Amino acid sequence: MIDSNDKTTFDLFGNKRRGRPVTGKAKSDAQRMREYRERKKKEQAATPEITLSVAQFEMLTATIAQLTKERDEALKQLQEAQENAVISILCKPHSM
C-alpha cells in the first residue's frame, strides 16, 4: 500500500490504463467533419470541366456507338468459337 504522505518513493508500476494511449491530438466530430468537407470541396474544384461543341459531341457519340457495335460483334464471334470448340470436343471419338 502507498503512503499518501510519502512523496519520495517512486511508483515502480505506474498507473497503467487500458486501451490506446492518449496522444493529446484528438479532434471533435465537428472538426473531423469540417476537414472532410474541405477535402471534398478541394477535390471537386480540382476536377477539370470540359466543354464540347455540338459537332464534337455528335462525333464522340457516333464513335462510342461504333465501338459498342464492334465489341458486340467480337463477343458474338467469341461465343460462337467457344460453342464450336465444345461441340468438336463432344463429337470427337474416344480412342482406346
Secondary structure, DSSP 4 states (H G I P E B T S, - for coil): ---TT--SS--SS-----SSPP-S----HHHHHHHHHHHHHHHHHHS------HHHHHHHHHHHHHHHHHHHHHHHHHHHHHHHHHHHHHHSPPP-
